Amino acid sequence: MLLWQLIKSALGLNLLARYASPKSALTRFGLEMGKELFRVGLRKWENGGRSSGAQPGAAEARAVSGKALILGESGAWRTFMEKLAARNIYVVRPEELQPLLQNMRAACKPAIDRFHSQVAACVRYKNARIALLRAEPGIFSALINWFLILKTKYDISRLFALEQRYAAVLAGDMAEVEAALQSPELAGALAELEVIEKLKELPGDCIVLNDVRLKARKIRKFNGGAALVSAQLDHLVITPAGVFVLETKRWSRKFAQEGVYHDPFDQVQRAGNVCFNLLKAEFGGVMVRNVIVCAGSLPTPPEESFTKVTNIAGLNGYILWFKEKALDPIAIRDIREYLRAGMPPPLAVAHSTELAPAERLNSAFLRETLQHAERAGCGEAAGKSRAVLIPTEPPPLKAHEDVKYMPPAMRKALEEKEKEKRQALLSKKSGETAAPEVGKTQEPLSTNAPKDLTYMPPSMRAEFEEK
């Protein structure tokens, strides 16, 4: 095994193209072979030490269970979710899109009606504020309040504009989901998810990394073209036979014939070249094979292409066709940890799409106005006047306020009852005054009597005269 890796490293050295003199090329070749021998021997020694005292871990457990380790998620589906999340539309699986669209259609009109009631409450609060400002006396107060009234009217116009915008946002969300269901991005994401499900059937000694993003250590030119700086890999499979770089495509035949796309063969070869160079610098050379997984139609592959093109059904068969044991479990684990650093963190997705209008519209003005309107509706004042008014009359009684807001018929009946009570009381008092007690004669008051005696009741006046 050590000799084979040395031969592969020697074949990978292109010394004559870099050095004009054969002597300098042989010197460089000796140095490179010495470094390679030291690197391979050191790795073999480390692997042997780890394997001697290693306990059965996740790799051995997967080998027993027969399931491959799947790390990461589909990059196309991640991009699709981020695009929807930018509009506050959250989904976790593709199966949630159609029910979500149905729920949005059913909840659109009730949501608009609820928001309309909230805007109406805010408008009532603003109108009450205008009434308070107009009620303040004084020329100076009227001058200042004129500007405040203009601002309050402008706030009312903003509320109506927010109501129209909210309806437009809900309609735009539904249109976004409808367009997403028919988009080619969703088709590509579904193809990658289908490939991931197929790769789960690989044996336990295989590891699958999804959405791997690699950055080259050195800028290299690929086939004399543009420089290789970075690469994004749809899937990367690590097996004992080596590493497989997978590029998933789902195109219609018409789209494939038009040719308005990035060349998938060039794309996967560039990604495989970046991966090979990184693994060679870190692990001393690892076999990397390029595969295009076809979930639709693809153009004719170019001549002398070393890229394998297969459908999803035959993907696992091609990967398992290679039987050599070029990588031991320790090397597979090290490669996994090295390439795993290029994977993005999991996407945190909220599961609720029910957002308040203020949050959906991102409006602090609407949020503040709703809070003021709610406080006003709970019994607080609709708004505070700028000036402090000194009351000149006692505040009206609660009963008077109740009568003021009664319906006309109820208020009239109550007033008639009060009138009858007053008339009965007056008639009773007049009867007591007109019918004096039997056996007593009431003498007229003298002209010299105090004026207050004139307004006294008869019984009190008689008692006062006796005294």
Phi, psi and omega in degrees: 000319179296318179296320181295319179293325176294320179296317179297321178294321179295320179293332181281349180277126179249069188284323183295332179285341183258336182237128181285326184271133176298326180296315179293327178293318179293323177297315179295324180296319179295318179296316180296319180292324176295316177297319180294319179297317179295317181295314181293319179294321179295319179293321178296321179293318178295317180295322179294320178294321179290321184289330184294321182247015183283144176264156178300123183245208184294324181296315180293323178295321178292325179296325178288317181284339178081020181243137178282154178274124181251123180239138178084181181227170182297130178292322179293319179291326177297314178298321179297317180293321179295324179294319177288324180295335177296339176254020180061036175243117188243127175225154179248323181232154179298334181293346182275350186291311183295313175298326178296319179296319178296318179294323179294320178295321181288328185265000185293306183295315176301324179293319178295321179295319178296318179294325177298320178293323177293318178296321178298320177296319178295322179293320177298320178297317179293321178295323176296324176297318178297319179298321177295319180294321180289336183279350181288132179278165176102143181288320181295317177297320180297324180293316180290319182294338178297319177290321178295323178293320177299317179296320179295321177294324177295322176298322178296318177296325176295323178296316178295323178293322177295325177296317177293322180293323179298316177297322178292324179295315179297319178295322178293324177297316178295320178295325179295317180292320178298317179292325180294325180294335180254008187277151174292336177297320178293322178297317177294322178294321178295324177295317179294320177296324177293322177295320179297318178297324178290321181291342176294342180277355178294158181292171187290345179273011179250149178231133181244124175248132182247143177056063180264130181242118185247148177234125184291144177285324179235146178282119179237153176260135183258119179055035178073011182257224182290157182287146176271113180249314182210171180205148176241121184255128177297310179217149177221121184250126178253120180231170174301337180275351181138201184245137179242124176262119185249135174238121184260133179225139172226101181235148171284163181295322179296317180294323180291325180286331180292326177078017179270077183192171172282140181297115182294329180291316177294323181296313182287328177291321177295317179296318179295325179292318177297317179296318181296317182294321179293316180292327179293319180291332184264322187240004177081025176100120178225139179293125179238125180243141182259135182223133170254120179266118186261116174255008179205229180252142178231153177291170180294130181295148180291163179290151180056036177269129179264015180267131179276133176246124182214161175271176184294324182295325182263010184293309183296325178297321178292319181295318182279356180291333180277119187257349185292152180255073181282337182234132175272171182302325180293318178295322178298318179294318180296318178295321178299312181293327180290314182283338181293337178295339179269009180265139179289157178292160179299145181276122177278117184243128175285149183260356183247132176254003180276104179241145176295153179303323180295323178285321180294322180271351180056050185242111174288328178298315180294320181297317180292319180294321178297321179295318178295319181293323178294319177295321178294324179287343180271008176112352177282169181294145180294336178181155181260138179287155179289323181260157177264116182269135177266119182289136177261347179232153177295148179298145181294151178291159180297325180294321179295321177296322179296318180295328183297325184257013177283157172297154184302316183296316180294320179295321179295318179296321179292320179295322178295321178296318178295323179294319178296320178297318180294319179296320178295320179294320179293320179295325178293318179294319179294325177294320178295325181286321184282336183249092180287167181292151182285136178090356179240135177252139183262117181272148178290151181288147176286158181290340181272001181293151178299154182294334181292333181294337181297327184261008179279154172293156184302315183296317180293323181292320179296318178296324179293321180292323178298318177296000000 
